[in-house]
Amino acid sequence: MAALLIVAHAPLASALAAVARHTGINPDAVIEVLDVPPALRGLDAIRDQVRTLLVHMRQPQVLVLTDVFAASPCNGAMLAADGVAVRVVSGVNVPMLWKVVDHIHDPLDQLVAAAVSAGQQGVMQLSTPTPQLQPRRDTSHDPNHADHQQ
């Protein structure tokens, strides 16, 4: 079973972990968070904190979810990950998180693929813009443009 580390701008990582636990996650699942505060400067500091958490977790496989690609939490996590036992996926959202929690027993490669797929499928437009109020077009062939509707 893989462990999960959420690295995001504060307080998002803690909030997402609370959402993950809300689903009734397996009690054996290991979830850690790193809320990156605005005062934490430098990728080396973030990398070091991620490495410390990874050592503390003592898991053979860890999936790291980050909030925004190329932002400091993501970059720091990428510097700490080895790409084999520790993999990083950015753009975490709730559908992605719930898929990961539901499949936490899957091999890491499958878990990464499931996370990316669920994250993409979880973003969709549900409504369309309402039409603007415009005057009705006269579609009759009446040269006087008279409104023949009653």
C-alpha positions as CSV (number, residue, x, y, z in Angstrom):
1,M,0.0,0.0,0.0
2,A,1.3,3.4,-0.9
3,A,1.3,6.3,1.5
4,L,0.0,9.8,0.6
5,L,1.8,13.1,1.1
6,I,-0.1,16.3,0.3
7,V,2.1,19.4,-0.3
8,A,0.3,22.6,-0.9
9,H,0.0,26.3,-0.1
10,A,-1.2,26.7,3.5
11,P,-3.8,25.7,4.6
12,L,-4.9,23.7,1.6
13,A,-2.9,20.5,2.4
14,S,-4.5,20.1,5.8
15,A,-7.9,20.9,4.4
16,L,-7.5,18.2,1.7
17,A,-6.3,15.7,4.2
18,A,-9.5,16.4,6.2
19,V,-11.6,15.8,3.1
20,A,-9.7,12.5,2.5
21,R,-10.3,11.3,6.0
22,H,-14.0,12.3,5.7
23,T,-14.5,9.5,3.2
24,G,-13.9,6.8,5.7
25,I,-10.4,6.0,4.5
26,N,-8.7,2.8,5.5
27,P,-7.4,3.4,9.0
28,D,-4.1,1.8,8.0
29,A,-3.5,4.4,5.3
30,V,-0.7,6.8,5.9
31,I,-1.5,10.5,5.0
32,E,0.8,13.3,5.8
33,V,0.6,17.0,4.9
34,L,2.9,19.9,4.4
35,D,1.2,23.2,4.4
36,V,3.7,25.6,2.8
37,P,3.4,29.0,4.5
38,P,4.1,32.2,2.6
39,A,7.1,32.9,4.9
40,L,8.8,29.7,3.9
41,R,11.3,30.9,1.3
42,G,13.5,28.9,-1.0
43,L,13.0,25.5,-2.7
44,D,15.7,24.0,-0.6
45,A,13.7,24.6,2.6
46,I,10.6,23.0,1.1
47,R,12.6,20.1,-0.3
48,D,14.2,19.5,3.1
49,Q,10.8,19.5,4.8
50,V,9.4,17.1,2.2
51,R,12.4,14.8,2.7
52,T,12.0,14.9,6.5
53,L,8.4,13.9,6.1
54,L,9.2,11.1,3.7
55,V,11.8,9.6,6.1
56,H,9.3,10.0,9.0
57,M,6.6,8.2,7.0
58,R,8.9,5.1,6.5
59,Q,6.8,3.8,3.5
60,P,8.2,1.9,0.5
61,Q,6.0,3.9,-1.9
62,V,4.6,7.4,-1.5
63,L,2.4,9.4,-3.8
64,V,2.9,13.2,-3.4
65,L,0.0,15.4,-4.5
66,T,0.7,19.1,-5.0
67,D,-1.6,22.0,-5.7
68,V,-0.1,24.0,-8.6
69,F,2.4,22.8,-11.2
70,A,5.7,24.8,-11.0
71,A,4.7,26.6,-7.8
72,S,7.0,26.3,-4.8
73,P,5.3,23.4,-3.1
74,C,5.4,21.4,-6.4
75,N,9.0,22.3,-7.2
76,G,10.1,21.4,-3.6
77,A,8.3,18.1,-3.8
78,M,9.9,17.3,-7.2
79,L,13.3,18.0,-5.8
80,A,12.7,15.5,-3.0
81,A,11.1,12.8,-5.1
82,D,13.2,10.1,-6.7
83,G,10.6,9.3,-9.4
84,V,10.6,5.6,-8.4
85,A,9.4,5.1,-4.8
86,V,8.2,8.7,-4.6
87,R,6.1,10.1,-7.4
88,V,4.6,13.6,-7.7
89,V,1.3,14.6,-9.3
90,S,0.3,18.2,-9.4
91,G,-3.2,19.8,-9.7
92,V,-4.8,18.0,-6.8
93,N,-8.5,18.3,-6.6
94,V,-11.2,16.5,-4.6
95,P,-12.1,13.9,-7.3
96,M,-8.4,13.1,-7.6
97,L,-8.0,12.8,-3.9
98,W,-11.0,10.5,-3.5
99,K,-9.8,8.2,-6.3
100,V,-6.4,8.0,-4.7
101,V,-7.9,7.2,-1.3
102,D,-10.2,4.5,-2.9
103,H,-7.2,2.9,-4.7
104,I,-4.5,3.4,-2.1
105,H,-3.7,-0.4,-2.2
106,D,-2.9,-0.3,-6.0
107,P,0.7,-0.3,-7.2
108,L,2.2,3.2,-7.4
109,D,2.2,3.4,-11.2
110,Q,-1.5,2.5,-11.3
111,L,-2.2,4.9,-8.5
112,V,-0.5,7.7,-10.4
113,A,-2.5,7.0,-13.5
114,A,-5.8,6.8,-11.5
115,A,-5.0,10.2,-9.9
116,V,-4.3,11.9,-13.2
117,S,-7.4,10.5,-14.8
118,A,-9.7,11.4,-11.9
119,G,-8.3,14.8,-11.7
120,Q,-8.9,15.5,-15.4
121,Q,-12.4,13.9,-15.3
122,G,-13.3,15.9,-12.2
123,V,-13.1,19.2,-14.1
124,M,-16.1,20.0,-16.3
125,Q,-18.4,22.8,-17.2
126,L,-21.9,22.2,-15.8
127,S,-23.8,25.2,-17.0
128,T,-23.8,27.3,-20.1
129,P,-24.1,31.1,-20.2
130,T,-27.6,32.4,-20.3
131,P,-28.6,34.1,-23.6
132,Q,-28.6,37.8,-23.4
133,L,-31.8,39.7,-23.7
134,Q,-32.0,40.8,-27.3
135,P,-34.8,42.1,-29.4
136,R,-36.7,39.5,-31.3
137,R,-35.7,39.2,-34.9
138,D,-38.5,39.6,-37.4
139,T,-38.4,36.5,-39.6
140,S,-41.5,37.2,-41.6
141,H,-41.4,38.3,-45.2
142,D,-43.7,41.2,-44.4
143,P,-42.1,44.3,-46.0
144,N,-43.7,46.4,-43.3
145,H,-42.1,44.3,-40.6
146,A,-45.3,44.0,-38.7
147,D,-45.5,41.6,-35.8
148,H,-48.1,39.0,-36.7
149,Q,-48.0,37.2,-33.4
150,Q,-50.9,37.7,-31.1
